[in-house]
Amino acid sequence: MAESKELEDFVRSACISIQKGVTEGLNVVFPIEFEVAVVVRKENDGTFKLMVVNDSENYSEQEVSRIKFEIGKQQASGGRIRFFRE
């Protein structure tokens, strides 16, 4: 199976990287828009997790969903993320 990362971990890692870039004096233009391919994974305890995947590897078109969201400066430092549909 292709390498994947839980959506929550992906977003957290992205926000931490953005925060580091801002504190190191890099110019970050907000909002930052993400579009990711995800699959739903059922856990042993019956819960579900959204996993970020490379949609070109080992998944059928029916298994992969794409979600799009943006992170503003406030969200990158711990605020709410706004999701939207096209």
C-alpha positions in Angstrom: 0.0 0.0 0.0 1.2 3.5 -0.7 2.6 5.7 2.1 0.0 7.8 3.8 -0.3 10.2 6.6 -3.3 11.0 8.8 -4.9 14.3 7.7 -4.6 15.7 11.2 -0.9 15.0 11.3 -0.4 16.4 7.8 -2.1 19.7 8.7 -0.2 19.9 12.0 3.1 19.4 10.3 2.3 22.0 7.6 1.3 24.5 10.3 4.5 23.9 12.3 6.6 24.3 9.1 4.7 27.5 8.3 5.3 28.9 11.8 9.0 28.1 11.6 9.2 29.8 8.2 7.5 33.0 9.6 9.7 33.1 12.7 12.8 32.7 10.5 11.9 35.8 8.6 10.5 34.2 5.5 7.6 35.9 3.8 4.5 33.7 3.8 1.5 34.9 1.8 -1.7 34.0 3.5 -4.1 32.3 3.0 -2.3 29.1 2.0 -4.5 26.8 0.0 -4.2 23.0 0.2 -5.8 20.4 -2.0 -5.1 16.8 -0.9 -6.1 13.3 -1.9 -7.6 11.3 1.0 -8.8 7.8 1.7 -10.9 6.7 4.6 -9.3 4.0 6.7 -11.4 2.0 9.2 -9.6 1.3 12.5 -9.9 -1.9 14.6 -12.0 0.0 17.1 -14.6 0.9 14.5 -13.5 4.5 14.1 -12.4 6.1 10.8 -9.4 8.1 9.9 -8.8 10.3 6.9 -5.4 9.5 5.4 -3.5 11.9 3.0 -2.2 9.8 0.1 -0.5 10.1 -3.3 -3.6 9.6 -5.4 -1.6 8.2 -8.3 -0.5 5.1 -6.3 -2.4 1.9 -5.6 -5.8 3.4 -5.2 -8.8 3.2 -7.4 -10.6 6.4 -8.4 -13.6 5.4 -6.2 -11.4 5.1 -3.1 -9.8 8.5 -3.3 -11.5 11.8 -2.5 -10.0 15.2 -2.8 -10.5 17.9 -0.3 -9.5 21.5 -0.5 -9.0 23.9 2.4 -7.1 27.0 3.3 -5.1 28.1 6.3 -4.8 31.8 7.2 -2.2 33.3 9.4 -4.4 32.9 12.5 -5.2 29.3 11.6 -1.5 28.5 11.1 -0.9 29.5 14.8 -3.7 27.4 16.2 -7.0 28.9 15.0 -9.8 27.3 13.0 -9.4 26.1 9.4 -12.0 27.0 6.9 -13.1 24.2 4.5 -14.8 25.0 1.2 -16.3 23.3 -1.8 -15.8 24.2 -5.4 
